[in-house]
Amino acid sequence: MTKIITNPSFITQLREQIQYPSAGVFSKVLLKDNACQYTLFCLAANTDISEHTSIWNATINVIEGRGILSLSGEDIQLEHGIFVFMPANAPHALKAEENLTFLLTLSEKFTDKN
């Protein structure tokens, strides 16, 4: 079983953390412990992240902007308020249609052996 370290409380206004680059991706790890990592991603309009996989489960919480997430061959429209769960090892890619900000949470993939 994974040991989780209890962190002090953490509070931030996400909108105050947004920083759009002139091109590409700005990312900032907000908090990390033994089980999860919380990263704010800010993508400039027309930025592509090519298809890849991760050994972690992940969630995307869209804060602002628009884009398209290709997840296991399905296109998902990203816009304010959308929440997406991506299981570990699922192929995914992303295109920001306009400036796009989301909170990415990575968490361990638990199996029956954990």
PAVOGU-815773 format. One record per residue: residue in three letters; z, x, y negated of N, C-alpha, C in turn. Coordinates in pm, whole numbers. Each point is the difference from the previous one (the first is absolute). Example, Ala and Ser with C-alpha at 12.3 -4.5 7.8 and 13.67 -1.06 7.14 Angstrom:
% residues 2
aa, n.zz, n.xx, n.yy, ca.zz, ca.xx, ca.yy, c.zz, c.xx, c.yy
ala, 780, 1319, 569, 0, -89, -119, 0, 90, -120
ser, -72, -35, -105, 6, 82, -119, 73, -77, -109
//
This chain:
% residues 114
aa, n.zz, n.xx, n.yy, ca.zz, ca.xx, ca.yy, c.zz, c.xx, c.yy
met, 0, 84, 119, 0, -84, -119, 0, 88, -124
thr, -72, -40, -101, -10, 75, -123, 124, -18, -85
lys, 51, 111, -48, 116, -6, -89, -50, -22, -142
ile, 54, -100, -65, -39, -32, -137, 110, 46, -93
ile, -37, 81, -97, 95, 46, -100, 6, -104, -111
thr, 120, -43, -32, 16, -98, -107, -10, 72, -135
asn, -95, -42, -80, -20, 58, -133, 75, -82, -103
pro, 33, 64, -113, 54, -80, -110, -106, -102, -42
ser, 41, -103, -66, -95, -99, -49, -104, 68, -88
phe, -120, -56, 1, -109, 54, -81, -67, -118, -68
ile, -14, 6, -130, -63, -107, -77, -100, 62, -95
thr, -120, -58, -5, -99, 44, -96, -90, -117, -37
gln, -53, 2, -118, -100, -98, -42, -136, 60, 35
leu, -65, -57, 100, -124, 58, 50, -108, 10, -108
arg, -10, -101, -85, -103, 4, -104, 17, 120, -93
glu, 123, 47, -19, 24, 117, -85, -41, 130, 70
gln, -19, -3, 130, -37, 118, 78, -152, 17, 12
ile, -77, -102, -40, -145, 3, 17, -63, 104, -91
gln, -84, 86, 60, -75, 101, -74, -139, 8, 62
tyr, -100, -49, -69, -135, 6, 54, -66, 132, -37
pro, -57, 69, 98, -77, 119, -30, -137, -41, -54
ser, -71, 92, -64, -135, -33, -48, -95, -20, 117
ala, 30, 64, 112, -75, -20, 125, 93, 34, 115
gly, -24, -63, 114, 77, 34, 119, 132, -73, 12
val, 98, 70, 59, 126, -63, 40, 119, 75, -59
phe, 95, -76, -53, 132, 52, -36, 99, -65, 96
ser, 83, 80, 64, 103, -57, 87, 133, 66, -31
lys, 106, -79, 17, 135, 48, -31, 96, -57, 104
val, 66, 89, 76, 101, -45, 96, 122, -43, -80
leu, 37, -127, 15, 115, -53, -73, 130, 21, 76
leu, -7, -12, 133, 120, 9, 82, -41, 32, 143
lys, 82, 81, 66, -29, 37, 138, 132, 19, 73
asp, 4, -51, 125, 115, 26, 86, -52, 32, 140
asn, 85, -2, 99, -44, 37, 136, -93, -103, 63
ala, -4, -120, -51, -79, -107, 63, -119, -46, -82
cys, 7, 12, -133, -105, -56, -87, -31, 93, -116
gln, -121, -17, -51, -41, 66, -124, -68, -105, -87
tyr, 40, -5, -127, -52, -98, -96, -78, 76, -107
thr, -131, -22, -5, -86, 75, -90, -80, -95, -87
leu, -1, 27, -131, -82, -77, -93, -136, 67, -9
phe, -107, -76, 24, -136, 49, -10, -70, -66, -117
cys, -63, 81, -84, -80, -47, -113, -140, 58, 17
leu, -98, -87, 19, -138, 43, 21, -85, -39, -120
ala, -77, 95, -51, -95, -30, -106, -110, -88, 55
ala, -58, -81, -86, -112, -87, 41, -107, 82, 70
asn, -60, -59, 102, -109, 59, 78, 42, 119, 86
thr, 129, 12, 28, 49, 105, 88, -6, -48, 145
asp, -48, 86, 87, -5, -28, 143, 97, 90, 75
ile, 69, -57, 96, 77, 79, 96, -67, -23, 134
ser, -54, 107, 58, -79, -14, 123, 87, -43, 118
glu, -67, -49, 103, 72, -52, 116, 87, 108, 65
his, 120, -41, 35, 96, 88, 65, 101, -85, 76
thr, 88, 66, 73, 110, -69, 69, 130, 69, -36
ser, 110, -62, 39, 133, 56, -23, 85, -27, 123
ile, 90, 91, 28, 92, -21, 113, 114, -93, -38
trp, 4, -43, -125, 106, -88, -51, -49, -143, -14
asn, 88, -96, 16, -27, -136, -47, -1, 7, -152
ala, -73, -89, -64, -6, 2, -146, -12, -141, -55
thr, 51, -17, -121, -23, -123, -74, -57, 38, -136
ile, -83, -89, -52, -53, 11, -135, 45, -123, -77
asn, 61, 22, -117, 38, -107, -92, -76, 25, -129
val, -100, -82, -29, -83, 22, -118, 74, -46, -125
ile, 4, 89, -98, 68, -28, -126, -99, -48, -105
glu, -113, 69, -12, -104, -44, -94, -134, 58, 41
gly, -106, -60, -53, -135, 48, 25, -66, -71, 116
arg, -120, 51, 36, -77, -59, 109, -65, 109, 82
gly, -13, -27, 129, -67, 93, 89, -28, -66, 132
ile, -59, 78, 89, -30, -49, 135, 59, 99, 100
leu, 79, -53, 91, 56, 78, 110, -78, -36, 125
ser, -57, 100, 65, -63, -21, 130, 104, 40, 104
leu, 47, -98, 77, 106, 23, 99, -51, -43, 136
ser, -17, 96, 88, -50, -26, 136, -128, -83, -3
gly, -89, 30, -94, -129, -67, -10, -1, -128, -81
glu, 115, -46, -48, 8, -121, -81, 20, 37, -146
asp, -79, -61, -90, 16, 23, -143, 102, -97, -57
ile, 98, 56, -71, 109, -78, -59, -4, 22, -151
gln, -9, -111, -76, -1, 9, -146, 141, 30, -49
leu, 14, 111, -71, 128, 36, -58, 6, -48, -144
glu, 107, -69, -34, 24, -47, -136, 150, -21, -16
his, 44, -20, -122, 143, -15, -29, 67, -96, 99
gly, 111, 45, 57, 79, -86, 87, -33, 9, 148
ile, -111, 64, 36, -37, 8, 142, 91, 99, 72
phe, 44, -39, 119, 81, 84, 88, -78, 18, 129
val, -15, 124, 45, -74, 29, 122, 86, 88, 90
phe, 8, -34, 128, 63, 85, 100, -110, 69, 79
met, 11, 132, 14, -97, 77, 79, 76, 69, 114
pro, -32, -33, 123, 67, 66, 111, -42, 147, 10
ala, 88, 82, 56, -32, 141, 21, -132, 14, 75
asn, -75, 102, -36, -127, 37, 65, -116, -95, -29
ala, 18, -98, -88, -110, -90, -36, -92, 70, -99
pro, -130, 7, 28, -91, 63, -96, -10, -84, -127
his, 5, 68, -115, -7, -72, -127, -61, 89, -108
ala, -62, -65, -98, -61, 65, -116, 22, -92, -119
leu, -18, 55, -120, 29, -79, -119, -99, 32, -111
lys, -37, -101, -77, -81, 18, -120, 65, -78, -113
ala, 28, 70, -110, 53, -65, -119, -118, -50, -82
glu, -9, -131, -16, -108, -59, -80, 30, 13, -149
glu, 127, -1, -34, 48, 27, -135, 128, 80, 18
asn, 63, 44, -109, 126, 71, 16, 91, -81, 92
leu, 61, 67, 98, 76, -68, 104, 131, 73, 25
thr, 110, -74, -1, 131, 58, 31, 65, -79, 112
phe, 57, 73, 96, 74, -64, 109, 113, 89, 45
leu, 100, -64, 59, 111, 71, 61, -30, 10, 149
leu, -7, 123, 51, -23, 25, 142, 132, 38, 64
thr, 37, -73, 104, 121, 33, 75, -41, 45, 139
leu, 39, 120, 36, -24, 53, 134, 130, -10, 78
ser, -9, -48, 123, 119, -11, 84, -33, 44, 142
glu, 100, 47, 68, -20, 46, 137, -54, -110, 89
lys, -85, 39, 91, -49, -94, 101, 102, -1, 113
phe, 64, -113, 19, 97, -11, 108, -69, -52, 125
thr, 35, 58, 110, -55, -43, 129, 116, -48, 86
asp, -32, -48, 118, 105, -46, 91, 91, 115, 42
lys, -47, 124, -18, 78, 117, 39, 102, 38, -107
asn, -14, -52, -123, 90, 36, -110, 133, -69, 18
//
